[in-house]
Amino acid sequence: MASSETHYTLPRPEFDSAPKVLIVVAPYYKDIADDLLAGSVAELEACGAFHEIAEVPGTLEVPTAIRIAHRQSNFDGFVALGCVIRGETTHYDTVCNDSSRALTLLGLEGACIGNGILTVETHAQAVVRSKPDMQNKGGGAAAAALHLIALTRRFGQERRGAGFRSPLENEILLAGDPESPKTA
């Protein structure tokens, strides 16, 4: 049973300048979302991070909102919050798998994301996991985002786009470095 297990928690990271974090929450189950949000905000504030909150209709929209903000804004990291409770159809599996996969892919592109989307069998399980004075998965998601931000800052903040450069972009880059070979 999960309640009897103990887990190691990393100490909070420290920052020279406060990180800016976007919390994207799907309030489909409002009571659960509110608790996840409370835990997340408390963890971010404990590290001195600035935060904004964006709401989306459901957990499938959370990764899209994060991608938009990651590409078009200046957030250091993101917290994904929501809850999926198993129902009578396979929709549960689709929502759980696709939202998780999309968040993972965004992370591999360089977005610092803490995943606080609960995937549970019952509402009672969600309550235990979401409450800040219980398992506090919202706080855990915020902590994960903060640790990834700290790693990004430690290893350098250079952001690189994904994909191929056009021949014109290659020429411009190569022209700026006299030591570079003129082939891409």
C-alpha positions in Angstrom: 0.0 0.0 0.0 1.4 3.4 -1.0 0.6 5.1 2.2 3.0 3.0 4.2 5.9 3.5 1.9 8.6 6.1 2.5 10.3 8.0 -0.4 13.3 10.2 -0.5 12.6 13.8 -1.5 15.4 16.0 -2.9 16.1 19.3 -1.1 14.6 22.3 -2.7 16.8 23.9 -5.3 18.2 27.4 -4.8 18.2 30.1 -7.4 20.2 33.2 -7.9 17.3 34.7 -9.9 13.7 33.7 -9.4 12.4 31.2 -12.0 9.2 32.0 -13.9 6.8 29.1 -14.0 3.5 28.6 -15.8 1.0 26.3 -14.1 -1.4 24.8 -16.6 -4.4 23.2 -14.9 -7.4 21.3 -16.2 -10.2 21.9 -13.6 -12.5 19.1 -14.9 -12.6 17.8 -11.3 -12.6 21.2 -9.7 -12.0 20.1 -6.1 -9.0 17.9 -7.1 -7.6 20.6 -9.4 -7.9 23.2 -6.6 -5.9 21.0 -4.2 -3.3 20.2 -6.8 -3.0 23.9 -7.5 -2.7 24.9 -3.8 0.2 22.4 -3.4 1.9 23.6 -6.5 1.7 27.3 -5.7 3.0 26.6 -2.1 6.0 24.8 -3.4 6.8 27.4 -6.0 6.5 30.2 -3.5 8.7 28.4 -1.0 11.5 28.6 -3.7 10.8 32.2 -4.5 9.5 31.4 -8.0 7.1 33.6 -9.9 4.1 31.9 -11.3 1.1 32.3 -13.6 -1.9 30.1 -14.0 -3.6 29.0 -17.2 -6.7 26.9 -17.3 -7.6 24.5 -20.1 -10.8 22.4 -20.6 -9.2 19.0 -20.0 -5.9 17.1 -19.6 -5.5 16.5 -23.3 -5.2 20.3 -23.8 -2.5 20.7 -21.1 0.5 19.7 -23.3 -0.7 21.9 -26.1 -1.0 24.9 -23.8 2.5 24.2 -22.5 3.9 23.9 -26.0 2.4 27.3 -27.0 3.8 29.0 -23.9 7.2 27.2 -24.3 7.5 28.4 -27.9 6.0 31.9 -27.5 6.8 33.1 -24.0 9.7 33.3 -21.6 8.8 30.8 -18.9 11.6 28.8 -17.3 9.3 25.8 -16.5 5.9 24.4 -16.4 3.6 22.5 -14.1 0.9 20.3 -15.6 -2.0 19.6 -13.3 -5.2 17.7 -13.8 -7.0 14.4 -13.0 -8.2 11.5 -15.0 -10.5 9.0 -13.3 -11.2 5.7 -14.9 -14.6 5.4 -16.3 -16.5 2.7 -18.3 -14.8 3.2 -21.6 -11.2 3.1 -23.0 -11.2 6.9 -23.1 -9.3 6.8 -19.8 -6.4 5.0 -21.5 -6.3 7.4 -24.4 -6.3 10.5 -22.2 -3.7 9.1 -19.8 -1.4 7.8 -22.4 -1.6 10.7 -24.9 -1.2 13.5 -22.3 1.7 11.7 -20.6 3.4 11.0 -24.0 3.0 14.6 -25.1 4.4 16.0 -21.9 7.4 13.6 -22.2 8.1 14.7 -25.8 7.9 18.4 -24.7 10.4 17.6 -22.0 12.7 16.0 -24.5 12.5 19.2 -26.5 13.8 21.1 -23.6 10.7 22.2 -21.7 11.1 21.8 -17.9 7.9 20.2 -16.9 6.6 18.7 -13.7 3.8 16.3 -14.4 1.0 16.5 -11.8 -1.7 14.9 -13.9 -3.3 12.2 -11.7 -4.4 9.0 -13.3 -6.5 7.1 -10.8 -9.3 4.5 -10.4 -11.5 6.5 -8.1 -12.3 10.0 -6.8 -11.2 8.9 -3.3 -7.7 8.0 -4.7 -7.5 11.4 -6.3 -8.4 13.2 -3.1 -5.6 11.5 -1.2 -3.1 12.3 -3.9 -4.1 15.9 -4.4 -4.5 17.3 -0.9 -1.4 19.4 0.1 -1.5 17.8 3.6 -1.6 14.3 2.2 0.4 13.1 -0.8 0.6 16.6 -2.3 1.2 15.6 -5.9 0.7 19.2 -7.0 3.7 20.2 -4.8 5.7 17.3 -6.1 5.0 18.3 -9.7 6.2 21.9 -8.9 9.3 20.5 -7.2 10.1 18.4 -10.3 9.8 21.5 -12.6 12.0 23.5 -10.2 14.7 20.8 -10.2 14.7 20.6 -14.0 15.0 24.4 -14.2 17.9 24.2 -11.8 19.6 21.6 -14.0 19.0 23.7 -17.1 20.6 26.7 -15.5 23.5 24.5 -14.2 24.2 23.2 -17.7 23.6 26.4 -19.6 20.5 28.1 -20.8 21.1 27.9 -24.5 17.9 27.1 -26.3 18.1 25.4 -29.6 15.3 24.8 -32.0 14.3 21.4 -33.2 14.6 20.2 -36.7 16.7 21.2 -39.8 18.1 24.5 -40.7 17.5 25.9 -44.2 20.5 26.3 -46.5 20.2 30.1 -46.0 20.4 29.7 -42.2 23.5 27.4 -42.6 25.2 30.0 -44.8 24.5 32.8 -42.2 25.8 30.7 -39.4 28.9 29.6 -41.3 29.7 33.1 -42.5 29.9 34.3 -38.9 32.6 31.8 -38.0 35.8 32.0 -40.2 37.1 28.7 -38.8 33.9 26.7 -39.8 34.1 24.5 -42.9 31.7 25.8 -45.6 29.7 22.7 -45.7 26.7 21.9 -43.4 
